């Protein structure tokens, strides 16, 4: 009986500390259409689609991270992109003829989940994490936002996020 009690206490302690890794959940591929970055350097462009739609990410998770592959395609020379994530689409400045929103980056700092290094036509790996990702996973909804931090994007450029997996701990 002492062994069972000790094992139960140890299991509870590990769960409380965020030490129990869980199997990764797949997230559907996303293509984020980028606005021209000239003149919008201090703004975050949120895509209008829910990246977590149809994804089963349990709400009790913490320390959520998303890894995958990214490819930049377009006429610009974009090299680095800050990535933001919200559990609901913000109501900032609507982009005409789309569901996208443009928000002042100074108000989005707490939504930042990472930075991507990209090169036109080249597939590279990425990993995103942070409290905004934890909140989005718990809500079951995630809207990606991007901000060009090095180089320029042109109208029609895109980022394709593929092979995404969300991992977390209890």
Secondary structure as UniProt FT lines:
FT   HELIX           2..16
FT   TURN            17..18
FT   STRAND          25..27
FT   STRAND          30..33
FT   TURN            38..39
FT   TURN            41..42
FT   STRAND          43..46
FT   TURN            51..54
FT   TURN            59..60
FT   STRAND          62..73
FT   STRAND          80..86
FT   STRAND          93..94
FT   TURN            96..97
FT   STRAND          101..104
FT   HELIX           105..107
FT   HELIX           109..111
FT   STRAND          112..117
FT   STRAND          119..120
FT   STRAND          122..129
FT   HELIX           131..139
FT   STRAND          143..150
FT   TURN            155..156
FT   STRAND          158..169
//
